[in-house]
C-alpha cells in the first residue's frame, strides 16, 4: 500500500520525491553516529521482513509500516533504514519500484522521523505505561500521515486517483489500530528491558 | 574516497544484476476457458484483490470491457472474437498489475475459418482407400468439434497447473527473505568498516 510501483506516478511527482529522498538521506547519513549503525540495520531488517506480509482488506491489502517504532528508536536515522529495505524489496520482489524508491522512502520515513523526534523526549521521560500509550498514539499518527502522503502522491499524479485515494484512507484505519498496539507493546517492552534505547543521546555515551 | 567509490560501484553492480521488477505486490493470473478470459487478481504475500477495477483491452489499447473483480478476486470476460487481450487490474490505491493473453491462446474456440481449413484434409483422408471407416465418416464440422473438445479438455487439465505456477511465482520465499536480511547485515558491516577506517586514518 505504501509501496507505489513503477508506472503509476507521473514524472514530476517521483522526481521531486527522489530529490527529497537524496537530500534527506545525505543529511541523515552525515548525522549518523557509528554506534547507531547496528540499530539502524536491525530495524531495517525488521521492516524489510515484516512489511512483505500483507493482509487483504477489500480491493487492497495492508501490511505493517513500523514508521512510528523506527522513528522513536532511530529518529532521523530512519531514512537509511527505510531506504535500504525498500531498495532490497524492489530489487528482490518487485515490491514498489525503482523510480518510486525516493517517494516511497519519503512517504514512510518522513512521518516517522518527525513524529519520532516530537514524541521521543516525552517517551524517554515517561513511565512504562505512559510510554506505551504515547508510542501507540505516535505510530497511529505515523500511519495516518503515511496514508495521506501516499494519497497526495497519487492525487498529484492523476486526478483519476483522487476518488479511490479517499477510499484507500479507510483501509488505513484498521492498520492504525494494529500498528498502534504493536508499537505500544514493543516500546513498553523496550522501556522495561533496555530504556537507554529510547534516549539515543545517552546511549553508550 | 576509495571505499566510497567501491561502495558506489558495488551498488551499481547490484542494480544492474537484478532483473527489472519481476513482480508487483498485486498480480494477475488469467487463462482462456472456452473462448472466455478467466482468472483472478491476488496479492503477493497473501489474499485476493476483491472488488478491484479490471479492464480488458485489445492490442491497440482500446478498452473492450471494464468491470470489477468479485469477492474472490475472480473475473471472467468473453471477447467478441478471438484476439490479443491485455488485462489490467487496478485496486485504486497505486497497486496495478497487467498480463496479456495472445491470440494463440484462444484457439480452443473454433472459428468458421478453422473448420474450413480442416475441411480439405478431412476430405483427403476420407478419399484414401486405406482409411478406416471411423475416419472416413468424419465431416469437417465433426473435426472442428473434436478439436474444440480436445482444446477445452487440455485447457481444463492444465488450468490448475498454470494457476499453481502463477501463485508460486508470486510468493515471498523464505530464502529470498533471509537473503535480504543478510544483505542488510552486510551493509551495516560495510558501514562500520568504512567508518572505522575513516577514524583510523584521522588518528594517524
Boltz contact constraints between the chains, C-beta under 6 A:
constraints:
  - contact:
      token1: [A, 3]
      token2: [B, 25]
      max_distance: 6.0
  - contact:
      token1: [A, 4]
      token2: [B, 94]
      max_distance: 6.0
  - contact:
      token1: [A, 5]
      token2: [B, 24]
      max_distance: 6.0
  - contact:
      token1: [A, 8]
      token2: [B, 94]
      max_distance: 6.0
  - contact:
      token1: [A, 34]
      token2: [B, 195]
      max_distance: 6.0
  - contact:
      token1: [A, 37]
      token2: [B, 188]
      max_distance: 6.0
  - contact:
      token1: [A, 37]
      token2: [B, 191]
      max_distance: 6.0
  - contact:
      token1: [A, 37]
      token2: [B, 192]
      max_distance: 6.0
  - contact:
      token1: [A, 41]
      token2: [B, 184]
      max_distance: 6.0
  - contact:
      token1: [A, 41]
      token2: [B, 188]
      max_distance: 6.0
  - contact:
      token1: [A, 44]
      token2: [B, 184]
      max_distance: 6.0
  - contact:
      token1: [A, 45]
      token2: [B, 181]
      max_distance: 6.0
  - contact:
      token1: [A, 45]
      token2: [B, 184]
      max_distance: 6.0
  - contact:
      token1: [A, 48]
      token2: [B, 180]
      max_distance: 6.0
  - contact:
      token1: [A, 49]
      token2: [B, 177]
      max_distance: 6.0
  - contact:
      token1: [A, 52]
      token2: [B, 45]
      max_distance: 6.0
  - contact:
      token1: [A, 52]
      token2: [B, 172]
      max_distance: 6.0
  - contact:
      token1: [A, 53]
      token2: [B, 45]
      max_distance: 6.0
  - contact:
      token1: [A, 54]
      token2: [B, 43]
      max_distance: 6.0
  - contact:
      token1: [A, 54]
      token2: [B, 45]
      max_distance: 6.0
  - contact:
      token1: [A, 56]
      token2: [B, 47]
      max_distance: 6.0
  - contact:
      token1: [A, 58]
      token2: [B, 50]
      max_distance: 6.0
  - contact:
      token1: [A, 59]
      token2: [B, 49]
      max_distance: 6.0
  - contact:
      token1: [A, 59]
      token2: [B, 50]
      max_distance: 6.0
  - contact:
      token1: [A, 59]
      token2: [B, 51]
      max_distance: 6.0
  - contact:
      token1: [A, 59]
      token2: [B, 52]
      max_distance: 6.0
  - contact:
      token1: [A, 59]
      token2: [B, 91]
      max_distance: 6.0
  - contact:
      token1: [A, 60]
      token2: [B, 91]
      max_distance: 6.0
  - contact:
      token1: [A, 60]
      token2: [B, 93]
      max_distance: 6.0
  - contact:
      token1: [A, 61]
      token2: [B, 43]
      max_distance: 6.0
  - contact:
      token1: [A, 61]
      token2: [B, 47]
      max_distance: 6.0
  - contact:
      token1: [A, 84]
      token2: [B, 184]
      max_distance: 6.0
  - contact:
      token1: [A, 84]
      token2: [B, 187]
      max_distance: 6.0
  - contact:
      token1: [A, 88]
      token2: [B, 180]
      max_distance: 6.0
  - contact:
      token1: [A, 88]
      token2: [B, 183]
      max_distance: 6.0
  - contact:
      token1: [A, 91]
      token2: [B, 18]
      max_distance: 6.0
  - contact:
      token1: [A, 92]
      token2: [B, 176]
      max_distance: 6.0
  - contact:
      token1: [A, 92]
      token2: [B, 180]
      max_distance: 6.0
  - contact:
      token1: [A, 94]
      token2: [B, 21]
      max_distance: 6.0
  - contact:
      token1: [A, 94]
      token2: [B, 22]
      max_distance: 6.0
  - contact:
      token1: [A, 94]
      token2: [B, 23]
      max_distance: 6.0
  - contact:
      token1: [A, 94]
      token2: [B, 24]
      max_distance: 6.0
  - contact:
      token1: [A, 95]
      token2: [B, 25]
      max_distance: 6.0
  - contact:
      token1: [A, 97]
      token2: [B, 21]
      max_distance: 6.0
  - contact:
      token1: [A, 154]
      token2: [B, 94]
      max_distance: 6.0
  - contact:
      token1: [A, 164]
      token2: [B, 92]
      max_distance: 6.0
  - contact:
      token1: [A, 168]
      token2: [B, 93]
      max_distance: 6.0
